[in-house]
C-alpha cells in the first residue's frame, strides 16, 4: 500500500479531497488493516498447530511411553521441556495482545481516524513481536547447551550433536536476528512514521 498516495489526498488543492477520494483512501486503510490481521492470525495458527502436535506427542510419550523409544527422565532431561515452553509462552503473549488489540479498536472501519489508529496499534504490536521473537531465539541459545549436556549424559546423543547445536543453530539464529532487525528498522519503523504523519495531517 502506498501511503504517499494517501498523504497526497490530504494535500490536494485547498486541502479538500473529494468524497470519492476520501472513501477510496479509507477503503485502502481498511483493506491493509484486515490483510495484516489475517496474516497474523494465520501465521500464529500455524505455529500453535505445530506446537500442539509436538506437545501432544511429548505428553503422550511421558504418560504412555513407547517401548520402542527411550523413556524420558524429567529429572535429567528437563531442558527439552524448557525449549518447548518458550514458544508456548510467546504464543500466549501474542494471543493476549491480539485480543486487547481487537477489543481496543472495535470500530476500526468506521472512520479514517479510527483505521489509522488501529493500524498504528497493529504496527506497535508487530514491533513488539519482532523483539519477542528475537529474545526467544536468544533464550534458546542459552538453554541449548543444557539440552545438549543432558542428552549426552543420558546417552541419547553423542558428538554428532555438537556441530548442529553449537555451529549451525547459532548461525541460523544470527541470520534470523538480522532479518528481524531489517524488518523492524526498514519496514515497520518507516511505516509507523508514515501512519503518524497521516494521522497528524488528518487531525
Backbone torsions as a table, in degrees:
resi	resn	phi	psi	omega
1	UNK	NA	134.2	-177.3
2	UNK	-96.3	103.9	-178.8
3	UNK	-72.8	-18.5	176.1
4	UNK	-62.5	-34.2	177.9
5	UNK	-64.1	-39.3	-179.4
6	UNK	-67.4	-44.1	-180.0
7	UNK	-63.5	-37.2	179.2
8	UNK	-63.6	-31.1	178.7
9	UNK	-63.4	-37.6	179.7
10	UNK	-74.7	-20.2	-179.0
11	UNK	-101.6	17.8	178.4
12	UNK	-69.4	168.0	-177.3
13	UNK	-48.7	130.7	-179.5
14	UNK	63.0	10.5	-180.0
15	UNK	53.8	39.3	-178.7
16	UNK	-129.5	78.3	177.8
17	UNK	-59.8	148.9	178.8
18	UNK	-69.6	157.7	176.9
19	UNK	-55.6	-35.6	179.4
20	UNK	-65.8	-40.3	177.9
21	UNK	-64.7	-44.5	179.3
22	UNK	-60.7	-43.7	-179.4
23	UNK	-65.3	-39.0	178.4
24	UNK	-62.9	-45.2	179.8
25	UNK	-66.6	-36.6	178.3
26	UNK	-63.0	-43.3	179.4
27	UNK	-65.2	-34.4	176.4
28	UNK	-63.0	-43.5	178.9
29	UNK	-63.3	-44.8	-179.9
30	UNK	-63.5	-43.1	179.3
31	UNK	-61.4	-43.2	179.4
32	UNK	-63.3	-44.2	-179.9
33	UNK	-62.6	-45.9	-179.4
34	UNK	-64.6	-39.7	179.7
35	UNK	-63.3	-42.6	-179.8
36	UNK	-68.0	-38.5	177.8
37	UNK	-65.7	-44.2	178.8
38	UNK	-62.7	-41.7	179.3
39	UNK	-61.1	-42.3	179.1
40	UNK	-65.4	-45.9	-178.9
41	UNK	-61.6	-42.4	-179.8
42	UNK	-64.1	-47.1	-178.8
43	UNK	-62.6	-46.0	-179.5
44	UNK	-65.2	-36.7	179.0
45	UNK	-62.8	-40.9	178.3
46	UNK	-65.0	-42.6	179.4
47	UNK	-63.3	-46.2	-179.7
48	UNK	-63.7	-37.7	178.9
49	UNK	-63.2	-44.8	179.1
50	UNK	-65.3	-42.6	177.7
51	UNK	-62.2	-37.5	-179.6
52	UNK	-65.1	-40.5	178.9
53	UNK	-63.6	-49.1	-179.3
54	UNK	-62.6	-42.8	-178.7
55	UNK	-65.7	-43.0	-179.6
56	UNK	-64.0	-39.8	177.7
57	UNK	-65.4	-39.3	179.3
58	UNK	-66.1	-47.0	-179.9
59	UNK	-63.2	-40.4	178.9
60	UNK	-61.8	-41.2	-180.0
61	UNK	-68.6	-32.9	178.1
62	UNK	-69.3	-42.4	-176.1
63	UNK	-81.3	-34.9	-178.9
64	UNK	-138.8	80.0	-174.5
65	UNK	-59.1	139.1	174.8
66	UNK	-77.8	123.1	-179.5
67	UNK	-57.6	-26.0	-178.6
68	UNK	-78.7	-11.7	-178.8
69	UNK	-114.3	153.8	176.7
70	UNK	-68.0	135.7	178.2
71	UNK	-68.7	159.3	178.1
72	UNK	-97.3	123.4	176.9
73	UNK	-100.2	100.5	-174.8
74	UNK	-60.3	-30.6	-179.3
75	UNK	-66.4	-25.1	-176.2
76	UNK	-116.6	-7.9	-176.8
77	UNK	-130.9	33.5	-177.9
78	UNK	-70.3	-19.0	-178.6
79	UNK	-59.3	-37.6	179.8
80	UNK	-64.6	-34.7	178.1
81	UNK	-69.1	-33.4	175.8
82	UNK	-64.0	-42.9	177.4
83	UNK	-60.0	-36.1	179.5
84	UNK	-74.0	-33.4	-177.6
85	UNK	-72.7	-30.8	-176.6
86	UNK	-59.5	-51.6	178.5
87	UNK	-66.7	-30.3	176.2
88	UNK	-64.0	-41.7	178.8
89	UNK	-61.4	-42.3	178.5
90	UNK	-65.2	-41.4	-179.5
91	UNK	-63.0	-42.9	178.5
92	UNK	-62.3	-42.7	177.9
93	UNK	-59.9	-44.8	-178.8
94	UNK	-64.6	-38.8	178.9
95	UNK	-64.7	-44.3	179.3
96	UNK	-62.0	-43.1	178.3
97	UNK	-62.9	-40.5	-179.5
98	UNK	-65.0	-41.6	177.7
99	UNK	-60.5	-44.4	179.7
100	UNK	-64.9	-36.2	178.8
101	UNK	-63.1	-49.0	-179.4
102	UNK	-64.3	-40.2	180.0
103	UNK	-67.6	-31.5	-178.0
104	UNK	-80.6	-14.4	-179.1
105	UNK	-134.6	62.9	-176.9
106	UNK	-72.2	-19.8	-177.6
107	UNK	-121.4	42.7	-175.0
108	UNK	-64.9	-20.9	-177.9
109	UNK	-98.9	8.7	-174.9
110	UNK	-88.9	-17.6	178.8
111	UNK	-156.1	161.6	178.2
112	UNK	-64.2	-42.7	-179.6
113	UNK	-60.2	-44.4	179.9
114	UNK	-64.4	-38.7	179.7
115	UNK	-65.8	-42.6	179.7
116	UNK	-64.5	-43.3	179.8
117	UNK	-63.6	-39.2	176.8
118	UNK	-64.7	-39.9	177.6
119	UNK	-66.4	-37.7	176.6
120	UNK	-63.9	-40.8	178.6
121	UNK	-67.5	-39.1	177.0
122	UNK	-63.6	-38.5	177.4
123	UNK	-64.5	-42.2	178.3
124	UNK	-60.2	-44.5	179.5
125	UNK	-66.2	-38.0	178.6
126	UNK	-61.6	-40.5	178.9
127	UNK	-68.4	-36.0	175.9
128	UNK	-65.2	-42.0	-179.6
129	UNK	-62.5	-39.1	177.4
130	UNK	-59.3	-44.3	-179.4
131	UNK	-67.8	-38.5	179.4
132	UNK	-66.1	-42.7	179.0
133	UNK	-63.8	-40.9	177.2
134	UNK	-62.7	-43.2	177.4
135	UNK	-63.2	-39.2	179.0
136	UNK	-59.6	-44.0	178.5
137	UNK	-65.9	-35.7	176.0
138	UNK	-64.0	-41.7	178.7
139	UNK	-65.9	-37.7	177.4
140	UNK	-60.2	-41.0	178.5
141	UNK	-63.2	-30.7	178.6
142	UNK	-76.1	-36.2	-177.5
143	UNK	-81.7	-27.8	-174.7
144	UNK	-55.9	-43.7	177.8
145	UNK	-59.1	-35.0	177.6
146	UNK	-64.1	-44.7	179.8
147	UNK	-62.7	-44.5	179.5
148	UNK	-61.7	-45.1	179.1
149	UNK	-60.4	-43.5	-178.2
150	UNK	-67.4	-42.1	179.1
151	UNK	-63.4	-39.1	178.2
152	UNK	-70.3	-34.9	-178.3
153	UNK	-67.3	-34.5	-179.6
154	UNK	-93.0	3.2	175.6
155	UNK	80.8	17.6	179.8
156	UNK	-92.8	-4.9	178.6
157	UNK	-152.7	154.3	178.1
158	UNK	-124.3	-150.1	-177.2
159	UNK	-66.9	-18.7	-177.9
160	UNK	-65.3	-16.1	-178.4
161	UNK	-85.9	-13.8	-172.0
162	UNK	-67.5	-47.2	-178.1
163	UNK	-65.4	-47.7	176.9
164	UNK	-60.0	-39.3	-175.1
165	UNK	-76.6	-39.4	-171.4
166	UNK	-108.7	-3.1	177.6
167	UNK	-124.1	-60.0	-174.7
168	UNK	-67.4	-46.2	-178.2
169	UNK	-66.0	-44.6	175.7
170	UNK	-59.2	-37.5	177.4
171	UNK	-64.7	-41.6	177.8
172	UNK	-63.8	-43.4	179.7
173	UNK	-63.1	-38.5	178.0
174	UNK	-65.1	-40.3	177.6
175	UNK	-64.3	-42.2	178.2
176	UNK	-64.9	-41.5	178.6
177	UNK	-61.6	-40.8	177.4
178	UNK	-64.5	-40.9	178.9
179	UNK	-65.6	-38.9	178.0
180	UNK	-65.4	-42.2	178.9
181	UNK	-62.3	-44.1	179.6
182	UNK	-62.0	-44.7	-179.1
183	UNK	-62.1	-40.1	-179.3
184	UNK	-70.1	-49.2	-173.6
185	UNK	-78.2	-32.3	-174.3
186	UNK	-101.6	-16.0	-178.3
187	UNK	-117.0	-59.6	-173.0
188	UNK	-72.0	-43.1	-178.5
189	UNK	-65.8	-47.2	175.7
190	UNK	-60.1	-36.9	178.6
191	UNK	-65.2	-39.0	176.8
192	UNK	-58.9	-44.6	-179.6
193	UNK	-65.3	-38.5	178.5
194	UNK	-64.2	-42.8	180.0
195	UNK	-66.4	-40.7	178.2
196	UNK	-62.9	-41.8	178.2
197	UNK	-65.3	-39.8	179.3
198	UNK	-65.3	-43.4	178.0
199	UNK	-63.0	-41.2	178.2
200	UNK	-63.1	-40.6	178.8
201	UNK	-65.6	-37.4	-179.7
202	UNK	-69.2	-42.5	-176.3
203	UNK	-76.7	NA	NA
